[in-house]
Amino acid sequence: MSTIANIFKSLADETRLRLILLLQGRVELCVCDLMHALDMPQSTVSRHLAYLKKNGWLHDRRGGVWMYYSLKKNLDPFLQAQLVLIISALAGTPVCRTDQERLSSYLETKDQSACA
């Protein structure tokens, strides 16, 4: 029961929900990409990403000084069911659309060596 409670705690923050939606459908994103999309400092974004990773949502890898994150490919079935609900409920909200637009705009102009 505590595992399920921790999963719901990991979803009980708007920033973490926004991060999950930004990572959904992408191979991986650098912390710097997510910082620009959310317009938040690195420390805040990294703290929320670490919390999601600890609760089974994310995979990470180090690339130079930056960390890259992706949604786990083989999510626990319970997490996968929650992901479907999150996407269907939140993907079309103004905040999430703005995040996606900001991320797309940033990625189009990003110097690829910026995160390397």
N, C-alpha and C positions, 0 to 999 in steps of 0.2 A: 504494500500500500504506500510506503514512503517513496518508492520509485515513481509512482504515478503522481503523487503530490509534488515531487521535485520537477517532473515534466511540466505540470501546470504552472508551477512557480516560474519556470524558465520562459513561459509564454505570457507571464503577467506583467510585461513591460512593453510599452509601445516601441521603443528603440529595437528591442530584440525581435519583435514581430516584423518591423521594417527591414531588418537585416535578413531575416529568413526569406522575405519576399524578393529582396534584391538578389540573393544567391540562387533562388529557385530558377531552374532552367539554364544556368550558366555553368561552365566547366569549373571556374574558380575566379575569385577576385582578390586583389591585393587590398590590404588594410587601407592604403592610400586611396584606392578607388572608392571604397565604402565611406571614407572620411568626406570626400567630395560630394558623394551622393546624398549623405545625410547632413552635410554642413556641420559636422561635429569634430572636436579634437581627437587626435589619435588615441589618447589615453581612454577616453570614453568609449570609443568604438572597440578598442582592444579588450576592454573590461567586459563588455557585453558579448563579444565573440568568444572569449574564454568561458563565460558562463554557459553559453549555448553548447560549446564543445564538451564541457564537463557533463552536460546532461544528455549527450548522445546525438545531438543534431548535426554537428560539423566535423569535417576532416580538415587538418591543417598541414602545411608544409612551409619550411623556411626557404627563402630565396634571397640570399645576400642578407641585408639588414631588415627586410620586410617579411611579413608572414602572409601567406595566401590561404584563403578559406574556400571551402565548397561544402554544399550539403552532402552528407554521407550518401553514397550510392545505394547501399542496402540498409535503409533505415529499419529499425524495429517496426513491426506491423502497427503497433499502437501509435508510434511517432508518424508513420506514413499516413495513417487515418487523420491525425491532427493536422498534418501538412495540407491535406486536401481541403479540410475545413477552413484553415487559415487563408489559403489561396482563394477559395470561392467567396469567402466573406470580405476579404480586405483588398484584393488585387485592384479593384476598380475605384477605391477611395481616392479622393483628391490628394491626400498626403502621399500615398503610394505611387500614384501617377506622377506626381512631381519628383519623387525620389528617382523613379525610372528615367524620366526625362533628363534630370540632372546627371545621372550616371551615363546615359547614352551620349549626351553632349560632351561630357568630360572624356569618355573613352575615345570619341572621334578625334579629339584634339590632343590627346595625351602623348607626350614624348615617351615612347616605349622603353627608353633607358631610365626613366624616372624611378621605377621600382626595382630595377635590376641591381 
